């Protein structure tokens, strides 16, 4: 590629950067694959060496984030966090402001030491059950849950991968590694500001998208018109056929949920069950499809099936069917596939009755719907099947996990390991990377985690995202792009005071987070902020803190931060609900955080 030698490295880097930004926003590929593509392109263009191109995989920040995911799994597998459910119910009260404040005082400190995505995954079903018990609309609680875990993650280095990545970038730029409590003095007041605001404003601003106390799932998903009973009369062409051979489910877009024969109920799997005269089939399908099968196969449609405790929502024993909501998590292999491609019914021994995507409710042609992160699947299965789903890190069943499956006898061992990692790192006895890896080994040796569980505990999408983004930061520094961008910004904002330059960076970084991701925003903005700080003689660490905090400042949309996407469908929210509650918080923190940085760390005004 000799022709590239005549092209400015800055021009090439900026071109790659712009294309990467467009790819991230357009979501042509998952963000982790996009970032890997960026790393490969940088190597092909000669903007980074091959060793620099793969340096993200061996970067201390990447390995530390990986270790923290595993340590968080050790906490969840031993059931420590389940204990706080009792505190939530005991002290939460029934007033929404009190509930949000209590929830924040519990999840905030936890999020300071455990990845906030894991915290939301654990607390989401707990809060759903709590809202039903207290007759509070869950729509009043879930956005505050997400925002409070984000704010809690700012208190220490361990709270989010963004903080750890920022520490790694600081080292690359020649500054000391951040300690665990490096910005706690800043994180605590920011958290308290957010907690007070959400406690007072959320109950008034957030609408009750879901009624207080919660509707039954069948009513919530409006299934009455989509689930019916049909009987096989003597002249039906289905007699003697199996569901598989008749192909009625594929041809008519139906799901056969149960077969009743002489008052005996046959639950799934039903594909090879031979149909007989008088069989009653419980069917999910549109009215038009039911009429079509009536005309072609000679069945009779009975009165509308009524959902109640004697029907779908039974919970008498593990073999009987029940329905529950299942959330698709961000690292799920289901994303980008359809239920048909996945053979969902065969793989999970359950049937999807409807899909909720934000405010959108999908009840027809479910097998052809391309699944996305945050989709909520209304599923019917046996209790045993749902217990199996609870063990996967790709799907989250929105009901409290059975404590029987937790290693509660190891709870205090896991807690001791986490506290030891924090203490040893805080005292600078060993680097945080070493302490966290030692903690991972202890989790396995002590039986808090099984060896095979450490692989499932890691959010590989985040790891590959970090590994692909780090070379971009290297390329921007090697090519002089950071300095070039810093000079351009200074030409425009050079006459501003230190405070307003910090405000400018906070605002720009938070906007990048909304359209890209928190990690991408840190990689792009910290080096530029440091260059500007060095050019005008200000404390570079203060600029890093502002960018790091702003990168987690995602309160305007459900797509900017993973925890916001997770609660989008369960809360029944509309897109603008986030903006309505998040805009005042964003403006407040944009103005106050730089001021706090100057007061706490002594930045020259």
Secondary structure, 3 states (H helix, E strand, C coil): CHHHHHCCHHHHHHHHHHHHHHHHHHCCCCHHHHHHHHHHHHHHCCCCCHHHHCHHHHCHHHHHHHHHHHHHHHHHHCCCHHHHHHHHHHHHCCCHHHHHHHHHHHHHHHHCCCCHHHHHHHHHHHHHHHHHHHCCCHHHCHHHHHHHHHHHCCCCHHHCHHHHHHHHHHHHCCCCCCCCCCCHHHHHHHHHHHHHHHHHHHHHHCCCCCCCCCCCHHHHCCCCCCEEEEEECCCCCCCCCEHHHHCHHHHHCCEEEEEEECCEEECCCCCCCECCCCCEEEEECCHHHHHHHHHHHCEEEEEECCCCCCCCCCCCCCCCEEEEEEEECCCCCCCCCCHHHHCHHHHHCEEEEEEEECCEEECCCHHHCCCCCCCEEEEEEEHHHHHHHHCCCCEEECCCCCHHHCCHHHHHHHHHHHHHHHHHHHCCCCCHHHHHHHHHHHHHHCCCCCCCHHHHHCCHHHHHHHHHHHHHHHHHHHCCHHHHHHHHHHHHHCCCCHHHHHHHHHHHHHHHHHHCCHHHHHHHHHHHHHHHHHHHCCCHHHHHHHHHHHHCCCCCCCCCCHHHHHHHHHCCCCHHHHHHHHHHHHHHHHHHHHHHHHHHHCCCC
